[in-house]
């Protein structure tokens, strides 16, 4: 009887991790932009076109601005205010967001691999399905954030606050969690070791294929 029950339980976990993809849908961009923002979406697009290197937006107020699907690789966003900013599917690979304010920012499906997010405020932010491979997120506040299905492989979350976060089906293999607060975090279905299986494929095999988007 036990041999039958265990596979059924595993199957139920895999189905719950893959079925509800509606949470990763792009948010509506019809809401009114915060009038105090320093730049608009069009301003940022023009700066990207004119820039010969990494875009420097240090300390800029980008709250509530729609920056979805833009190429912001390597951008300098230190201490930038991105409260409620729409960064859906935005490429921020290698960007520096140290001490940035990203409260309730929408980062679903964004590429945040190798980013610097130390001492950042990510409270109640949306990071479902986000690529955070190798990200530096130490001493940051992610209280109440939604990280369902996020890829945190080799991310550094040392002494960060992940209290009440949604980590369901998140990839936590080799994630550094030294001194991290996980009180009340939902970790159901999270991938913790290379020997676990995703849709019948060993997690280690997915890693070796270089698949950086597991969900």
N, C-alpha and C positions, 0 to 999 in steps of 0.2 A: 504493500500500500504506500509506503514511504517513497518508493522509487517513482510512483506515479504522481504524488503530490508535489514533490520538489520541482520537477520540470514545469508543472503547471504554474507554480508561484513565479519562477524565473520568467516564463512567457508573459505573465500578467505585468511584470515590472517593465519588460521591454516594450510591450504595447503601450503602456502609460507614458513611456519616455518618447515615443515616436508619433503618437496619434495627434496630440494637441499642438499643432504647429500654428494655429491661428493667433497665438500669443506673440508670434514673431512678425506679424503683419505690420506693414508700414503705417505709421500714424497719420491722421489727417493733418494736412498743412493749411487748413482754412482758418485756423485761429489767428487772432490779431497779434502781431509782433509787439514785443515790449518796446515802447517808444524811447526807453532810456538806453537801449543797446547802442553801442558805438558804431557798429557796422551792420549792414543788411546782407542777405544772401548774395545779391548781385555785387556788392562791394567786395566780398570775399572771393567770388569767382574772378573778378577783375585783378585782384591782388595775386591770385594763383597764376594767372596768365602772364603777369608782368614779372613774377619772381624768377630769379635765376638759381635760387637755392631754397632751403627750407623756409617756409613762411614764418615770419616772426610776429606773433600776436600776443606777446607777453603782457599780462595785465589788462587785456581788452575785455570790455563787456559785450558778450555775445549771448546774453540771456534771451531765451525764447526764439532765437533765430533758427530758421530751417537750413541746416547744413547737411542734409541727408544726401548720401551717395557721392559726396565730393572727395577729391583726392587731396588729403591733408597729410600725406606721409612725411614724417620727420618734422612736422610743424612745431614751433615753440609756442606753447600755450601756458607757460608758467604763470600761476596766480590768475588765470583768466576766469571770468565769471560766465559759466555756461549753465546757469540754473534753468532747467526746463528746455534746454536746447535740443533740437531734433538732429541726432547724429545717426539715424537709421542707415545701416549698410555703408557708413562712411569709412574710408581707408585712412586710419591714423597710425599705421605701422611705424614704430620707432619714434613717435611724437613724444614731446616732453610736456606733461600735464602736471608737473609737481605743484602741489598746493592749489590746484585748480578747484573751483567750486562747481560740482556737477550734480547738485541736488535735483532729484526728479528728472534728470536728463534722460533722453531716450536714445540708448545705445544698442538696441537690439540688432543683431546680425552684423555689427560693426567689426572691423579688423583693428584690434588693439594689441596685436602681437608686438612684444619687445618695447612697449611703451613705458614711460616713467610716470607713475601715478602716486608717488610717495606723498604722504601727508595731504592727500586729496579728500574732498568731501563728496562722497557718492551716496549719501543717505537717500533711500527710497528711489534710487535710480533703476532704470530698466536695462538689463544686460543679458536678456534671454538669447541664447544661441550665439553669443559674442565670442570672438577669437581673442583670448587673453594669454596665448602661449608665451612663456618667458617674460611676462609683464612684471614690473617692479611696483608693488602696491603695498609697501610697508607703512606702518603707522597711519593708515588711512581709515576713514569712517564709511563703512558700507552698510550701516544699520538699516534693516528693512529692504535692502536691494533685492531685485529679482534676477538671479543668476541661473535660472533653469536652463539646462542644456549648454551652459557656457563651457568653453574649453580652457581650463586653468592649468594645463600641463606645464610643469616647471615654473609656474608663477610664484612670486615671493610675496606672501601676505603676512610677513612677520609683524606681530603686535598690532594687527589691524582689527577693527571691530566689525564682525560679521554676525552680530546678534540679530535674530529674527529674520535672517536672509532666507531666500528660497534657493536651495542648491540641488533641487531635484534633478536627477539625470546629468548633473554636471561632471565634467572630467576633472578629477582631483589627483590623478596619478603624478607622483613626484612633486606635488604642490608643497611649498614650504609654509607651514602653519605654526611656526614657533611663537608661542605666546599669543596666538590669535584667539579672540573671543568668538566662540561658536554657540553661545548660549541661546537656545530656542531656534537654531537654524534647522531647516528641513532638508535632510540629506538623503531622503529616500531615492533609491535608484542611482545614486552617484557612483561613478567608476573610480575605485580607489586603488586597484592594482592592475598590472599588465596582464594578469591571468584571467580577468573577467571577460565576458562575451557581450558583444553588441550585435543584435540581429544575427546571431550565429557565427560571427567572426570574432576571433580572439583579439582583444584590445591591442596586444603587442603587434599583431600583424597590421592593424590599421596604422599604428605609429610608423612602422617600417615602410609603409607605402607613402608616407608623407601626407596623409589625409589630415588637414587641419580644421576641417569642419565636420564634426561627427553627427550633427543633428540638422 
